[in-house]
């Protein structure tokens, strides 16, 4: 993973429509940068010998060489998220230490959750291997958001709540408000669900920042945020 926070990724799938969907998803995710596309595993093998990537979206059922077979022959394989129409490859994919295993047709929120796993794994690796105890704060969980034509690093613990504005969201943090072009569904998928909870069609809150709540309203700092009727049961269950 690069210092700028972007993940260089490769799409490998023999079906053009599947590559098109993944390409669109990659373009919508601010943390991802598309390094290339391959229509089969042999092309991918050649590409990886000449280029370095962080993450590979890899189809399993392909002619000549399956995705699982490709991963076995790579000496320094990138992190891999398997994409397949067949659920019976799941056990083999996890034996190959895949980040995740997505079934076609892949939904965008599930795609983002898989990518977010890679960020979390990266942070765990830093804590375990690279960061001494006195620098443990350097490995606090974070996300990158595109705002004002640049990528902004945001610590998850600094986020108070998030508000939807149609095609954009406003992220209220300890250092100010960040506006980024993102749907609230996509934003929700990027965040860990043990800390963040969607309480309304237009709001996500950081549960660690809640100061009080009722059955209708959650207070975060000095802001009162309504709980949507469709979300109330789930919200109450999680908060209690």
GUGUDO-435744 format. One line per 4 residues: number of its first residue (from 1); their letters; for each residue x, y, z of N, C-alpha, C. Coordinates in Angstrom, 2 decimals, always signed. Example, Ala and Ser with C-alpha at 12.3 -4.5 7.8 and 13.67 -1.06 7.14 Angstrom:
<recs>
1> AS> +13.19 -5.69 +7.80 +12.30 -4.50 +7.80 +13.20 -3.30 +7.80 | +12.85 -2.25 +7.08 +13.67 -1.06 +7.14 +12.90 +0.03 +7.87
</recs>
This chain:
<recs>
1> XXXX> +0.85 -1.18 +0.00 +0.00 +0.00 +0.00 +0.89 +1.23 +0.00 | +0.52 +2.23 -0.79 +1.38 +3.39 -0.97 +1.11 +4.44 +0.09 | +2.11 +5.32 +0.29 +2.00 +6.35 +1.30 +0.83 +7.28 +1.03 | +0.49 +7.46 -0.25 -0.62 +8.36 -0.60 -1.96 +7.77 -0.22
5> XXXX> -1.97 +6.52 +0.23 -3.21 +5.92 +0.68 -3.97 +5.18 -0.40 | -3.47 +5.18 -1.63 -4.17 +4.50 -2.71 -3.64 +3.08 -2.87 | -4.52 +2.19 -3.30 -4.18 +0.80 -3.53 -4.19 +0.56 -5.04 | -3.05 +0.19 -5.59 -2.97 -0.12 -7.03 -3.52 -1.52 -7.24
9> XXXX> -4.51 -1.65 -8.12 -5.16 -2.96 -8.27 -5.23 -3.41 -9.72 | -5.36 -4.72 -9.87 -5.46 -5.38 -11.17 -6.74 -6.18 -11.22 | -7.47 -6.07 -12.33 -8.69 -6.84 -12.55 -8.38 -7.98 -13.51 | -8.72 -9.21 -13.12 -8.48 -10.38 -13.97 -9.78 -11.15 -14.09
13> XXXX> -10.40 -11.11 -15.27 -11.67 -11.80 -15.49 -11.86 -11.99 -16.99 | -12.30 -13.17 -17.40 -12.45 -13.44 -18.83 -13.77 -12.90 -19.40 | -14.65 -12.37 -18.55 -15.93 -11.84 -19.01 -15.89 -10.31 -19.06 | -16.01 -9.72 -20.26 -15.96 -8.25 -20.38 -16.98 -7.53 -19.51
17> XXXX> -18.26 -8.00 -19.40 -19.20 -7.30 -18.52 -18.76 -7.29 -17.07 | -18.16 -8.38 -16.62 -17.68 -8.44 -15.23 -16.54 -7.46 -15.01 | -15.64 -7.36 -16.00 -14.54 -6.39 -15.89 -15.08 -4.96 -15.87 | -16.11 -4.73 -16.67 -16.69 -3.39 -16.72 -17.28 -2.99 -15.36
21> XXXX> -17.99 -3.92 -14.72 -18.57 -3.65 -13.40 -17.47 -3.35 -12.39 | -16.44 -4.19 -12.36 -15.35 -3.99 -11.41 -14.60 -2.68 -11.69 | -14.41 -2.37 -12.98 -13.75 -1.12 -13.34 -14.53 +0.07 -12.81 | -15.84 +0.03 -12.96 -16.70 +1.11 -12.46 -16.60 +1.22 -10.93
25> XXXX> -16.59 +0.09 -10.25 -16.48 +0.10 -8.79 -15.14 +0.69 -8.35 | -14.08 +0.30 -9.02 -12.75 +0.82 -8.68 -12.71 +2.34 -8.86 | -13.31 +2.82 -9.93 -13.33 +4.26 -10.20 -14.14 +5.02 -9.16 | -15.13 +4.35 -8.55 -15.96 +5.01 -7.54 -15.32 +5.01 -6.16
29> XXXX> -14.32 +4.18 -5.95 -13.68 +4.07 -4.63 -12.44 +4.95 -4.60 | -12.42 +5.98 -3.78 -11.29 +6.92 -3.78 -9.97 +6.32 -3.37 | -10.00 +5.18 -2.67 -8.76 +4.58 -2.20 -8.11 +3.67 -3.24 | -8.79 +3.44 -4.37 -8.29 +2.49 -5.37 -7.79 +3.18 -6.63
33> XXXX> -6.75 +2.62 -7.21 -6.22 +3.08 -8.49 -6.07 +1.87 -9.41 | -6.67 +1.93 -10.58 -6.63 +0.80 -11.51 -5.29 +0.76 -12.24 | -4.53 -0.31 -12.03 -3.23 -0.46 -12.68 -3.35 -1.18 -14.02 | -4.38 -2.03 -14.17 -4.54 -2.76 -15.42 -5.67 -3.75 -15.37
37> XXXX> -5.97 -4.32 -16.55 -7.00 -5.35 -16.69 -6.44 -6.49 -17.54 | -6.82 -7.71 -17.21 -6.41 -8.89 -17.99 -7.63 -9.78 -18.20 | -7.70 -10.40 -19.38 -8.85 -11.24 -19.71 -8.61 -12.71 -19.39 | -7.41 -13.06 -18.95 -7.16 -14.44 -18.53 -5.95 -14.48 -17.59
41> XXXX> -5.73 -15.63 -16.99 -4.68 -15.76 -15.97 -3.29 -15.67 -16.56 | -3.09 -16.12 -17.80 -1.77 -16.05 -18.42 -1.36 -14.60 -18.69 | -2.33 -13.79 -19.14 -2.05 -12.37 -19.29 -1.67 -11.74 -17.95 | -2.40 -12.14 -16.90 -2.13 -11.60 -15.57 -0.74 -11.99 -15.09
45> XXXX> -0.33 -13.21 -15.38 +1.00 -13.68 -14.99 +2.07 -12.82 -15.64 | +1.89 -12.53 -16.91 +2.85 -11.68 -17.62 +2.83 -10.25 -17.08 | +1.63 -9.73 -16.81 +1.50 -8.37 -16.29 +2.19 -8.23 -14.94 | +2.00 -9.21 -14.06 +2.56 -9.14 -12.72 +4.08 -9.31 -12.70
49> XXXX> +4.62 -9.91 -13.76 +6.08 -10.02 -13.85 +6.71 -8.68 -14.21 | +5.90 -7.79 -14.79 +6.42 -6.49 -15.22 +5.91 -5.31 -14.40 | +4.90 -5.54 -13.56 +4.30 -4.45 -12.81 +4.03 -4.88 -11.36 | +4.07 -3.92 -10.48 +3.76 -4.19 -9.08 +2.38 -3.66 -8.74
53> XXXX> +1.54 -4.50 -8.16 +0.21 -4.08 -7.72 +0.01 -4.52 -6.27 | -0.91 -3.86 -5.60 -1.20 -4.18 -4.20 -2.33 -5.19 -4.05 | -3.28 -5.13 -4.99 -4.51 -5.92 -4.85 -4.95 -6.44 -6.21 | -5.39 -7.69 -6.24 -5.87 -8.30 -7.47 -7.30 -8.79 -7.28
57> XXXX> -8.20 -8.33 -8.15 -9.56 -8.86 -8.20 -9.53 -9.99 -9.22 | -9.64 -11.22 -8.73 -9.32 -12.39 -9.54 -10.50 -13.33 -9.70 | -10.93 -13.51 -10.95 -11.95 -14.50 -11.26 -11.35 -15.90 -11.11 | -12.16 -16.87 -10.75 -11.63 -18.22 -10.56 -11.80 -19.07 -11.82
61> XXXX> -13.00 -19.12 -12.35 -13.26 -19.95 -13.54 -12.84 -19.23 -14.81 | -11.65 -19.55 -15.30 -11.15 -18.96 -16.55 -10.51 -20.06 -17.39 | -10.48 -19.90 -18.72 -9.88 -20.92 -19.58 -8.37 -21.01 -19.38 | -7.81 -22.16 -19.69 -6.38 -22.45 -19.63 -5.85 -22.55 -18.20
65> XXXX> -6.06 -21.51 -17.40 -5.52 -21.50 -16.04 -6.53 -20.83 -15.11 | -6.96 -21.55 -14.08 -7.91 -20.98 -13.13 -7.24 -19.92 -12.25 | -8.07 -19.08 -11.67 -7.54 -18.06 -10.78 -6.81 -18.65 -9.59 | -7.34 -19.72 -9.02 -6.69 -20.36 -7.87 -5.34 -20.96 -8.26
69> XXXX> -5.26 -21.47 -9.49 -3.99 -22.04 -9.98 -2.97 -20.93 -10.22 | -3.43 -19.78 -10.71 -2.53 -18.64 -10.90 -1.92 -18.23 -9.57 | -2.74 -18.14 -8.54 -2.25 -17.69 -7.25 -1.21 -18.66 -6.69 | -1.37 -19.94 -6.99 -0.43 -20.94 -6.48 +0.94 -20.84 -7.15
73> XXXX> +0.99 -20.37 -8.41 +2.28 -20.31 -9.12 +3.00 -18.98 -8.92 | +2.31 -17.97 -8.39 +2.95 -16.68 -8.17 +3.86 -16.74 -6.95 | +5.09 -16.31 -7.11 +6.04 -16.35 -5.98 +5.82 -15.19 -5.02 | +5.36 -14.07 -5.52 +5.12 -12.90 -4.66 +3.77 -12.30 -5.04
77> XXXX> +2.73 -13.02 -4.72 +1.38 -12.63 -5.16 +0.88 -11.41 -4.39 | +0.14 -10.53 -5.09 -0.50 -9.41 -4.37 -1.66 -9.93 -3.53 | -2.14 -9.11 -2.63 -3.37 -9.46 -1.92 -4.46 -9.70 -2.94 | -5.33 -10.68 -2.66 -6.30 -11.11 -3.66 -7.70 -11.19 -3.12
81> XXXX> -8.64 -10.65 -3.90 -10.07 -10.81 -3.64 -10.63 -11.63 -4.79 | -11.11 -12.82 -4.50 -11.66 -13.68 -5.54 -13.06 -13.22 -5.94 | -13.32 -13.28 -7.24 -14.64 -12.95 -7.80 -15.10 -14.17 -8.59 | -16.24 -14.73 -8.24 -16.69 -15.93 -8.93 -18.20 -16.09 -8.86
85> XXXX> -18.74 -16.86 -9.78 -20.18 -17.16 -9.79 -20.48 -18.45 -9.03 | -19.44 -19.10 -8.51 -19.62 -20.41 -7.89 -19.20 -20.39 -6.42 | -20.12 -20.74 -5.54 -19.86 -20.68 -4.10 -18.96 -21.82 -3.62 | -18.80 -22.88 -4.43 -18.07 -24.05 -3.95 -16.55 -23.89 -3.96
89> XXXX> -16.05 -22.71 -4.33 -14.61 -22.46 -4.27 -14.19 -21.75 -2.99 | -15.13 -21.46 -2.13 -14.85 -20.63 -0.96 -13.75 -21.20 -0.09 | -13.81 -22.49 +0.24 -12.83 -23.09 +1.14 -11.43 -23.00 +0.54 | -11.30 -23.31 -0.75 -9.99 -23.25 -1.39 -9.44 -21.83 -1.40
93> XXXX> -10.31 -20.84 -1.60 -9.85 -19.45 -1.66 -9.28 -19.01 -0.32 | -9.91 -19.42 +0.78 -9.41 -19.03 +2.09 -8.14 -19.79 +2.46 | -7.98 -20.99 +1.93 -6.74 -21.72 +2.14 -5.57 -21.02 +1.45 | -5.89 -20.23 +0.39 -4.87 -19.47 -0.33 -4.69 -18.08 +0.27
97> XXXX> -5.27 -17.86 +1.44 -5.12 -16.60 +2.18 -5.69 -15.40 +1.41 | -6.81 -15.61 +0.77 -7.47 -14.51 +0.07 -8.04 -13.51 +1.07 | -8.06 -12.24 +0.68 -8.65 -11.21 +1.53 -10.15 -11.45 +1.69 | -10.81 -11.79 +0.57 -12.25 -12.03 +0.61 -12.66 -12.83 -0.62
101> XXXX> -13.92 -13.20 -0.65 -14.47 -14.08 -1.68 -15.85 -13.53 -2.04 | -15.98 -12.95 -3.24 -17.22 -12.30 -3.64 -17.94 -13.09 -4.72 | -19.24 -13.24 -4.55 -20.05 -13.96 -5.53 -20.66 -12.99 -6.53 | -20.62 -13.36 -7.81 -21.26 -12.56 -8.86 -22.78 -12.76 -8.78
105> XXXX> -23.57 -11.74 -9.10 -23.15 -10.37 -9.42 -22.72 -9.63 -8.15 | -21.59 -8.97 -8.21 -21.03 -8.30 -7.04 -21.75 -6.97 -6.81 | -22.24 -6.76 -5.60 -22.87 -5.49 -5.24 -21.80 -4.53 -4.72 | -22.02 -3.23 -4.94 -21.01 -2.23 -4.60 -20.69 -2.20 -3.11
109> XXXX> -21.72 -2.30 -2.26 -21.45 -2.24 -0.82 -20.62 -3.44 -0.37 | -20.88 -4.62 -0.96 -20.09 -5.81 -0.61 -18.66 -5.67 -1.14 | -18.51 -5.06 -2.31 -17.19 -4.79 -2.88 -16.36 -3.91 -1.93 | -16.99 -2.84 -1.42 -16.28 -1.93 -0.52 -15.92 -2.59 +0.81
113> XXXX> -16.78 -3.44 +1.30 -16.47 -4.15 +2.54 -15.23 -5.02 +2.36 | -15.11 -5.65 +1.20 -13.95 -6.49 +0.93 -12.67 -5.65 +0.88 | -12.74 -4.48 +0.22 -11.58 -3.60 +0.15 -11.22 -3.09 +1.55 | -12.24 -2.79 +2.34 -11.99 -2.29 +3.68 -11.28 -3.33 +4.55
117> XXXX> -11.51 -4.61 +4.27 -10.79 -5.67 +4.98 -9.29 -5.54 +4.77 | -8.90 -5.17 +3.56 -7.48 -5.02 +3.25 -6.87 -3.89 +4.08 | -7.60 -2.78 +4.22 -7.12 -1.68 +5.05 -6.94 -2.14 +6.48 | -7.91 -2.89 +6.99 -7.82 -3.34 +8.38 -6.65 -4.31 +8.56
121> XXXX> -6.45 -5.21 +7.59 -5.33 -6.13 +7.66 -4.01 -5.39 +7.63 | -3.96 -4.32 +6.83 -2.74 -3.52 +6.72 -2.41 -2.87 +8.05 | -3.43 -2.33 +8.73 -3.21 -1.70 +10.02 -2.73 -2.70 +11.06 | -3.34 -3.90 +11.06 -2.92 -4.94 +12.00 -1.47 -5.32 +11.76
125> XXXX> -1.07 -5.40 +10.50 +0.31 -5.74 +10.15 +1.28 -4.69 +10.70 | +0.91 -3.42 +10.59 +1.78 -2.36 +11.10 +1.98 -2.48 +12.60 | +0.89 -2.74 +13.31 +0.98 -2.84 +14.76 +1.85 -4.02 +15.16 | +1.68 -5.14 +14.47 +2.37 -6.36 +14.85 +3.85 -6.34 +14.48
129> XXXX> +4.19 -5.71 +13.34 +5.53 -5.87 +12.81 +6.39 -4.62 +12.82 | +5.81 -3.47 +12.52 +6.61 -2.29 +12.23 +6.59 -1.23 +13.31 | +5.47 -1.09 +14.02 +5.35 +0.05 +14.94 +5.71 -0.34 +16.36 | +6.68 +0.34 +16.98 +6.96 +0.10 +18.39 +5.80 +0.55 +19.25
133> XXXX> +5.77 +0.13 +20.50 +4.64 +0.40 +21.37 +4.36 +1.88 +21.49 | +5.43 +2.71 +21.62 +5.20 +4.13 +21.81 +4.63 +4.81 +20.57 | +4.64 +4.14 +19.43 +4.09 +4.71 +18.21 +2.79 +4.03 +17.80 | +2.12 +3.37 +18.71 +0.93 +2.59 +18.35 -0.17 +3.47 +17.77
137> XXXX> -0.23 +4.77 +18.14 -1.26 +5.65 +17.60 -1.12 +5.84 +16.10 | +0.09 +5.61 +15.56 +0.30 +5.77 +14.12 -0.49 +4.75 +13.33 | -0.90 +3.67 +13.98 -1.63 +2.62 +13.28 -3.13 +2.67 +13.56 | -3.63 +3.80 +14.05 -5.07 +3.93 +14.28 -5.81 +3.74 +12.96
141> XXXX> -6.95 +3.08 +13.00 -7.72 +2.85 +11.77 -8.09 +4.17 +11.09 | -8.02 +4.17 +9.78 -8.32 +5.37 +9.02 -8.88 +5.02 +7.64 | -9.44 +6.02 +6.99 -9.86 +5.89 +5.60 -9.36 +7.13 +4.86 | -9.31 +7.03 +3.54 -8.99 +8.19 +2.71 -10.24 +8.63 +1.98
145> XXXX> -10.50 +9.93 +1.98 -11.65 +10.51 +1.28 -11.15 +11.56 +0.30 | -11.76 +11.56 -0.89 -11.39 +12.56 -1.89 -12.17 +13.84 -1.63 | -11.46 +14.93 -1.40 -12.09 +16.21 -1.13 -11.21 +17.33 -1.67 | -11.81 +18.26 -2.41 -11.05 +19.38 -3.01 -9.87 +18.87 -3.84
149> XXXX> -10.12 +17.84 -4.65 -9.13 +17.31 -5.60 -7.91 +16.70 -4.93 | -8.05 +16.29 -3.68 -6.94 +15.61 -3.02 -7.50 +14.53 -2.10 | -6.64 +13.58 -1.73 -7.02 +12.51 -0.83 -6.72 +12.95 +0.60 | -7.73 +12.91 +1.45 -7.60 +13.35 +2.83 -7.66 +12.14 +3.76
153> XXXX> -6.65 +12.00 +4.60 -6.63 +10.90 +5.56 -7.48 +11.28 +6.77 | -8.42 +10.41 +7.11 -9.33 +10.67 +8.22 -9.27 +9.51 +9.21 | -8.86 +9.79 +10.44 -8.88 +8.76 +11.47 -10.33 +8.45 +11.84 | -10.67 +7.17 +11.92 -12.05 +6.79 +12.23 -12.49 +7.33 +13.58
157> XXXX> -11.57 +7.38 +14.52 -11.91 +7.85 +15.86 -12.21 +9.35 +15.88 | -11.82 +10.07 +14.83 -12.07 +11.52 +14.76 -13.45 +11.84 +14.17 | -14.12 +10.84 +13.61 -15.42 +11.08 +12.97 -16.52 +11.09 +14.03 | -17.34 +12.13 +14.03 -18.49 +12.21 +14.92 -19.73 +11.59 +14.24
161> XXXX> -20.09 +12.12 +13.09 -21.21 +11.56 +12.33 -21.11 +11.97 +10.87 | -21.94 +11.37 +10.04 -21.92 +11.58 +8.60 -23.33 +11.87 +8.13 | -23.46 +12.87 +7.27 -24.77 +13.27 +6.76 -24.79 +13.19 +5.24 | -25.84 +12.61 +4.69 -25.99 +12.47 +3.24 -26.52 +13.75 +2.62
165> XXXX> -25.97 +14.07 +1.43 -26.44 +15.20 +0.63 -26.58 +14.74 -0.82 | -27.53 +13.81 -1.07 -27.73 +13.21 -2.39 -26.46 +12.49 -2.85 | -25.71 +13.07 -3.81 -24.53 +12.40 -4.34 -23.28 +12.65 -3.51 | -23.41 +13.42 -2.44 -22.28 +13.74 -1.59 -22.59 +13.37 -0.14
169> XXXX> -21.55 +13.31 +0.69 -21.76 +13.18 +2.13 -20.89 +14.22 +2.83 | -21.38 +14.69 +3.97 -20.62 +15.58 +4.84 -20.13 +14.75 +6.03 | -18.83 +14.72 +6.22 -18.23 +13.96 +7.31 -17.80 +14.95 +8.39 | -18.46 +14.89 +9.53 -18.18 +15.81 +10.63 -17.10 +15.18 +11.52
173> XXXX> -15.96 +15.85 +11.60 -14.82 +15.31 +12.34 -14.36 +16.30 +13.41 | -13.41 +15.86 +14.21 -12.87 +16.71 +15.28 -12.18 +17.95 +14.73 | -11.69 +17.87 +13.48 -10.96 +19.00 +12.89 -11.77 +19.78 +11.87 | -13.04 +19.41 +11.67 -13.87 +20.15 +10.73 -14.73 +19.23 +9.89
177> XXXX> -15.37 +19.81 +8.87 -16.28 +19.07 +8.00 -15.61 +18.78 +6.67 | -15.68 +17.53 +6.23 -15.15 +17.12 +4.94 -16.32 +16.75 +4.04 | -16.37 +17.31 +2.84 -17.41 +17.00 +1.87 -16.79 +16.16 +0.76 | -17.35 +14.99 +0.50 -16.80 +14.11 -0.51 -17.92 +13.54 -1.36
181> XXXX> -17.63 +13.32 -2.65 -18.61 +12.75 -3.57 -18.70 +11.25 -3.32 | -19.76 +10.85 -2.63 -19.92 +9.46 -2.19 -21.36 +9.27 -1.74 | -21.93 +8.13 -2.02 -23.27 +7.85 -1.50 -23.16 +7.39 -0.06 | -24.23 +7.55 +0.71 -24.18 +7.13 +2.10 -24.12 +5.60 +2.20
185> XXXX> -24.66 +4.90 +1.21 -24.58 +3.44 +1.19 -23.12 +3.00 +1.05 | -22.40 +3.64 +0.11 -21.00 +3.31 -0.09 -20.17 +3.68 +1.13 | -20.49 +4.82 +1.72 -19.76 +5.26 +2.91 -19.97 +4.28 +4.06 | -21.20 +3.83 +4.23 -21.51 +2.89 +5.30 -20.75 +1.58 +5.13
189> XXXX> -20.58 +1.17 +3.88 -19.87 -0.08 +3.61 -18.38 +0.03 +3.91 | -17.84 +1.24 +3.87 -16.42 +1.45 +4.14 -16.08 +1.43 +5.62 | -17.09 +1.58 +6.46 -16.86 +1.76 +7.89 -17.12 +0.47 +8.68 | -16.37 +0.22 +9.73 -16.59 -0.99 +10.56 -17.94 -0.91 +11.27
193> XXXX> -18.75 -1.96 +11.13 -20.11 -1.91 +11.68 -20.16 -2.16 +13.18 | -19.02 -2.42 +13.82 -19.02 -2.54 +15.28 -18.84 -1.17 +15.93 | -18.51 -0.14 +15.15 -18.31 +1.20 +15.68 -19.27 +2.22 +15.10 | -19.57 +2.06 +13.81 -20.46 +3.00 +13.13 -21.80 +2.34 +12.85
197> XXXX> -22.86 +3.13 +12.98 -24.20 +2.59 +12.77 -25.03 +3.60 +11.97 | -25.71 +3.10 +10.98 -26.61 +3.96 +10.21 -27.93 +4.04 +10.96 | -28.33 +5.25 +11.32 -29.52 +5.43 +12.15 -30.68 +6.05 +11.37 | -30.41 +6.44 +10.12 -31.40 +7.16 +9.32 -30.98 +7.05 +7.87
201> XXXX> -31.89 +7.28 +6.95 -31.51 +7.25 +5.54 -30.40 +8.25 +5.24 | -30.29 +9.29 +6.06 -29.33 +10.36 +5.80 -28.20 +10.47 +6.82 | -28.16 +9.58 +7.81 -27.15 +9.75 +8.88 -26.50 +8.44 +9.30 | -25.19 +8.53 +9.55 -24.40 +7.48 +10.18 -23.71 +8.13 +11.38
205> XXXX> -23.69 +7.44 +12.52 -23.02 +8.01 +13.69 -21.94 +7.06 +14.21 | -20.94 +7.66 +14.81 -19.90 +6.91 +15.50 -20.42 +6.64 +16.92 | -20.66 +5.39 +17.25 -21.27 +5.06 +18.55 -20.40 +5.51 +19.73 | -19.09 +5.63 +19.51 -18.21 +6.08 +20.58 -18.40 +7.56 +20.91
209> XXXX> -19.06 +8.29 +20.00 -19.24 +9.73 +20.19 -20.63 +10.08 +20.70 | -21.49 +9.08 +20.90 -22.85 +9.35 +21.37 -22.82 +9.79 +22.83 | -23.48 +10.92 +23.11 -23.54 +11.42 +24.49 -24.84 +11.03 +25.18 | -25.94 +10.86 +24.40 -27.21 +10.41 +24.96 -28.12 +9.99 +23.82
213> XXXX> -29.19 +9.24 +24.15 -30.14 +8.87 +23.12 -31.50 +8.54 +23.73 | -32.53 +8.65 +22.87 -33.88 +8.20 +23.21 -34.32 +7.28 +22.07 | -35.60 +6.93 +22.05 -36.10 +6.11 +20.96 -36.24 +6.85 +19.65 | -36.11 +8.19 +19.70 -36.29 +9.00 +18.50 -35.06 +9.81 +18.11
217> XXXX> -34.18 +10.09 +19.06 -33.07 +11.01 +18.79 -31.78 +10.51 +19.42 | -30.68 +10.70 +18.70 -29.35 +10.43 +19.23 -28.60 +11.75 +19.29 | -27.96 +12.02 +20.41 -27.16 +13.23 +20.56 -25.68 +12.89 +20.41 | -25.04 +13.59 +19.50 -23.59 +13.46 +19.29 -23.00 +14.83 +19.55
221> XXXX> -22.22 +14.95 +20.63 -21.74 +16.24 +21.08 -22.95 +17.13 +21.36 | -23.13 +18.23 +20.62 -24.27 +19.11 +20.86 -25.28 +19.05 +19.71 | -25.21 +17.99 +18.91 -26.10 +17.86 +17.75 -27.09 +16.73 +18.00 | -28.38 +16.99 +17.76 -29.42 +15.98 +17.88 -29.74 +15.44 +16.48
225> XXXX> -29.66 +14.12 +16.35 -29.85 +13.48 +15.05 -31.04 +12.53 +15.15 | -32.00 +12.61 +14.22 -33.19 +11.75 +14.31 -32.88 +10.30 +13.96 | -33.58 +9.40 +14.61 -33.50 +7.98 +14.27 -34.66 +7.65 +13.34 | -34.37 +7.13 +12.16 -35.41 +6.79 +11.20 -36.23 +5.60 +11.67
229> XXXX> -37.51 +5.60 +11.33 -38.40 +4.52 +11.77 -37.92 +3.15 +11.28 | -37.42 +3.10 +10.05 -36.98 +1.82 +9.49 -35.71 +1.30 +10.16 | -34.97 +2.19 +10.82 -33.70 +1.81 +11.44 -33.82 +1.63 +12.95 | -34.95 +2.03 +13.53 -35.07 +2.13 +14.99 -34.80 +0.82 +15.71
233> XXXX> -35.38 -0.26 +15.24 -35.22 -1.55 +15.92 -33.76 -1.98 +15.94 | -33.10 -1.88 +14.80 -31.68 -2.26 +14.71 -30.80 -1.36 +15.58 | -31.09 -0.06 +15.56 -30.31 +0.90 +16.35 -30.45 +0.61 +17.85 | -31.68 +0.42 +18.31 -31.91 +0.16 +19.73 -31.22 -1.13 +20.17
237> XXXX> -31.27 -2.13 +19.32 -30.66 -3.41 +19.65 -29.16 -3.27 +19.80 | -28.53 -2.51 +18.89 -27.09 -2.35 +18.96 -26.67 -1.47 +20.14 | -27.42 -0.42 +20.41 -27.05 +0.48 +21.50 -27.25 -0.16 +22.87 | -28.25 -1.02 +22.97 -28.53 -1.65 +24.26 -27.63 -2.83 +24.53
</recs>
